[in-house]
Amino acid sequence: MTYLLVAFLVATVVPLFVASWRSSLVGLGAQGLVMAAILVERGWPHSASGVVLLADLLVLRTYVVPRYLYGILRSQRAARRSDFIPANLLSWTLACALVVGAFHFGTALCPEGGDAALHVSVASGALLLGLLVLATQHRVFAQVAGALRIENAIALFELAGGHALPLPVQLGLTGALVLSLLTFGAFMRRLGGATESPAGLAEGESP
């Protein structure tokens, strides 16, 4: 499982520095795919709750979420560049410090080490980076991306338990994500999720 957790961390950190809304959507989709792989690595789910969870991770988070947001941003002709943390050395240092702090937290919480400590560390780091995005950005899509990062971090925390939730609870969690996504989409359409207006694009540059 170690390589899957490292892949999740990469999918969480890299889009912050690439500064592109497309890379952010790819990162969100990759997070869902990695979580689905973590679930399957433990054995294919046989309970109804496990099947719903797998569909949540593999279909909803991996494909539906990024594809739905992509359609909105594409229709708004969003500029290619989109910073999710301020593009300065202080913000980058803070992001790195949050990840390091998350690993210290994971080690303290799971002193036995191993996959359990790494799992908690990666989930904690993803949660803190999502909060960093929410705290430093005011644009609608950046706020949406930050909220979805936090949602994925919470889902990764839940996978650490290794126990299937009761079916009504799992259906409620998946339904809450769907409603949140629709709400985010409505805000992006109403308030504008684009990072810049089309007029702000360089001449001859396509979104």
N, C-alpha and C positions, 0 to 999 in steps of 0.2 A: 504493500500500500504506500510505501514511502515515496516512490516515484510519482504516484498519482497526487499526493499532497504537495510535492514540489511543483508539479505541473499546475495545480490550483494556485499556488503562490505566484508563479510566473504570470498566469493569466490575470491575476489581481494587480500585480505591480507594474508590469510592462506598459499597459495602456495609459497609466498616469504620466509616463515620460514621453510616449509617442505623440501625445496631444492631437489625436484625431478621433472624431466621433465614430468613425468606422472601426477603428481599433478597439474602442470601448465596447461596441456591440459584439465584436468578435470575442473579446475577453469575457463578457457576460455569458455568451453561448458556450465558450470553452469551460467556464466554471460549472455550468449545468451538465456538460458532457462528462467532466471529471467526476462530479458527484454521482452520476449514474454509473460510471465505471467502478467507483468505490462500492456502491451498493451491490452491483453484480458480482464483484470479486468475492463478496461474502457468500455468494450463492444466489441463484435466481429466486426471486420472491414467489412464494406459492399462495400466500394469503391475499385476500382482496385488498387489504390495506397496503401491502407491499407492492401490488400491481399498480395501485393508484399513485404511490410514491414514485415508482419507476417512471410512470407516464408523466408525472409532475416534473421530474428531473430531465428525462430524455426528450420529451416532446415540448412541454411548456417552456422550461427554462433554456433548453439548448436551442430550440428552433423558433417557437412562437414569439417569445419576448424580443429577441433581437430583430426578427423579421418584421414584427409589428411596428417597432420603433423606427426601423430602417425606412419603412414605407412612409411614415410621417415626415421624417427628416428629408427624405428624397423629394417628397412633394413640396417641401418648403425651400428646396434648393439651398440646403445648409452648406456653409463654407467648409472646406476640408479641415482646417485647423480648429481645434476645440481643446482648450486647456482645462484639465480637471483639478489641478492644483496650480497655484501661481507659479509661473515659470521663472523662479529665482532660486538661488542656492539655499536660502533659509527654508523654503518650503520643501525642497528635496531632502535637506538634512533632517527636517522634522519627520518626513515620511519614512526615511530610513530608521530614525530613532524609534518610531512607533513599532516598526517591524521587529527591531532588536528587543524592545520592551515586551512585545508579545511573546517572543521566544523565552525570555526570562520568566514571564508569567506561566507559560506552559511547563517549563522545567520545575517551577516552584509548585504548581498544582499537581503535576505527575512526576514526582521525584524518581520513580522507577525508570523513567525515560522511555525510549522505544517509540512505536507508532502512536501510542496514546498521547505522549507529550508533544510530538510533532503535530498531531491532529488538532489539539487545543491551541497550539502556537499559531498554526496557519489560520485557523478560524478566528482567533483573537486579532491577528494582524489584519485580516480582511475586514473585520468589524471596525477596527480603529481607522483604517484607511477610508472606509466608507463614511465614517463620521468626519474625517478630515475634509473630504470632498464637500459634504454638506455644510461644513463650517466656513469654507473659503470661497465657495462659488454661489452666485446669485442667479445665473442663467437657468432657465427651466430644465433643459435637457441634462445639464450637469447635476442639478438637484435630483432629477429622476434617476440618473445613473448612480448617484450616491446612495439613494434609497434602495435600489435594486442590489447594489453591492452588499448593503447591510442585510437585506433579505437572504441573499445567498450565503453570507457568513453564518446567519442563524440556522439555515438549513444544514450547513456543514457541521455546526455544533450538534444538531439533532442526530446526525449520522454517527457521531462518536458513541452514542449510547448503544447502538447495535440492536435495538429492540423496536419492533414495529408498533406504531401507535394504533389505538382502536380506530376502526374504519370511519366512524362519524367525525373523530378529531382530524384524521388525515384529509377527509373530504372538506372539512371546514378550512384547514390550512391552505389547501389547493384552491378552494373557492376564494379565499381572501386574497391570494396572489392574483387570481384572474381579475377580481374587482379592482385591486390596486392598479394593475396594468391598464385597465380600461380608464380609470380615473386619471392616471398619468398621461395617457394618450389624449384625453379630453383637455387637460391643462396645456399640453404642448400645442394642440391645434388652436386653442383659444388665445393663449399668451405668446405663442411662437417659440418653438423649440430650437430654431436655427441659431447658430452661434453668431452669425453676422447676416446682414441683409444681403441679397444677391448683388446689390450695387456695390457692396464692400469687397467683392471678389476682384482679384487682379484681372485686367483686361485679357480676354482670351482663355481664362481659367474656367474649367467646368467644375461643378460641385461634385 
